[in-house]
Amino acid sequence: MNVSETMERDIEAVEAATPIREAAAIMIENGCRALPVCRDGRVEGIVTDRDLIVRVVVGAADPAGPVESVMSRDVVTCALGDRHEDVARELERRQIRRAPVVDGERRLLGIVVLPG
């Protein structure tokens, strides 16, 4: 089965300059634990609830600052044609649960989320 068959297509994302507080509100409103972070529509990172706890609550980052200042930059992405099983194996190996699905220009198409 390919990622195109298992990904979530209706997802929220934020631009890199979005204030941290606004990104957190979007996460709460949508009941999601992570948001892809884009610049000009291309994925540059991901911000997770853990990023917010570690970098804002504990690390004292300014909640009015840009989300790019607290996002994880080493984001694992995948493509529509990738096998879901291969992506899931890589995510498990890296101990992460989400991977944005991107096209050849890193434009966001969806997200793969492992259960759990």
N, C-alpha and C positions, 0 to 999 in steps of 0.2 A: 504494500500500500504506500502511495506517495504522500508527501506532506500536503499537497493540494487537496487531498481527500480528508485530512484530519485537522487542518489548521483552523483557528478561529479567524474569521474574516472581519467581523464587526468589532473593531478594537479602537481604543482611544490611544492617542499618542500626543506628545507635547513637543514644542520647539525648544531648542537649547536655551533660549533666553527667557522661557516661562519662569515666573517666580516659583520658588520651592513650595511656598504655601499654597499656591494655585494648583500645582501638580498633586500635592497631598489631598487637596479637596476633590480633585477629579478622581483620584484613587478611591476615596471614601464613597463618593457619589455613585461610582460604577462597580463598587465591590471587587476591585481588582488589586492585586498585590504588586504589580509592576506596570510601568509605562515605557514604551520605546521613546527615546529622545532623538529628535530629528533636527537637521539644519537643512533648509531648502528641500524638505521632503525626503532626505537621505538619512538613514539610521546612523547615528554617531555613538549611541550608548543606550543604556537602559537604567531607569531609576526604580528601585524596589523599596518595599516597606523597610527592609533591613538597612538599605542605604540611608533612609531618612532617620532611623533610630541611631545608627552608628555615627553619622556625620552631622546631623542636626541636633538631636536630643543630647547625645553624649559628647559629640565633637564641637558643639556650640556654633555650627554654621548659621549664618543669618537666614531666617526663613523668607526674607524678602529678596534674597539673592537669587541668581539664575540657577535653574535646575542642573545645568551643565557643571556647576561647581561641586555637586554631590553625586552625580551619576556614575555608574560603573562604565568605564570606557572599553574594557576588554569584553565586548559583547559577542556571544556566539550567535551567528545567523545561519540560516539555511535557505534553500531555494525550493521552488514549487516541485521540481522533479526529484528532489532527494527522497530516499526511502525513509519512511517514518521510523522504522526500526533502527536505522543507522543514526538518525538524529537523536532518538531516545537514548541509545547507547552512549553517544558522545556527551549528552547532557548529564546522564547518570555518572559518567566518568569524571566530569568536572564538578559534580555535585551542585548542579543548577537545575531549575525546573522549567525555564522559559527560553525560547529562541525566536526572535523576530524572523519572519519569512520575507526575503527581499528579492528584487529582480537583479539583473546584471549591473545596474547602476546604484544599488543599495537603496532603492525606493521601497518603502514599506508596503507589503501586500497583506500581511496577517501575522499571526503568532502561533507557535506550537507550545502547548502547556502540558507538561507531564502530570498525571493524576497524583494525588497524595497530599 
